[in-house]
Amino acid sequence: MPIYEFDGVTPTIHPDAYVHPDAVVIGDVTIGSEATIWPNAVLRGDYGTISIGARTSVQDGTVIHAGPGFPTIVGEGCVIGHIAHLEGCILKDDCLVGSGSVVLHHAVINSGATVGANAVVPNRMEVPANALAIGVPATIREGKSDVRMIEFSAAEYVSNGKRYKASLRQVG
């Protein structure tokens, strides 16, 4: 898997994490226990810090970046859908960011919240705990997130990461 030191900083990946061989991890990136990073995800910690919490899933094609003074911090038990883009934002524990969504600089997604598929959470927006953010730009629907589904999905990806670690073999 392409893991790169950059400016003398090497990513820190917990031994219980799963990083797919086609994911790219560069520089100031920390990946927690039982986190999963899937094919074609790019975590580029060149301008700032990226932190991925334990049991968090970063799915296929997702791009995570940070900037000077605005790290990207993803809490524990989060699910980041396919082809999402996170840039200098904070996701607290047990959040879901739907496929194709964008979460921008200084935005905060509070615990148990969901960013719906293809939503754009603009700079400095705060999504309350257990709320649903949908649309472009995102609008908030209080109390509409399904925390149990987020927890279920996060656990499924932990399980799938263990399956991949044990059985994925390149054959061609």
Secondary structure, 3 states (H helix, E strand, C coil): CCEECECCECCEECCCCEECCCCEEEEEEEECCCCEECCCCEEEEEEEEEEECCCCEECCCCEEECECCECEEECCCCEECCCCEEECCEECCCCEECCCCEECCCCEECCCCEECCCCEECCCCEECCCCEEECCCCEEECCCCCHHHHHHHHHHHHHHHHHHHHHCCCCC
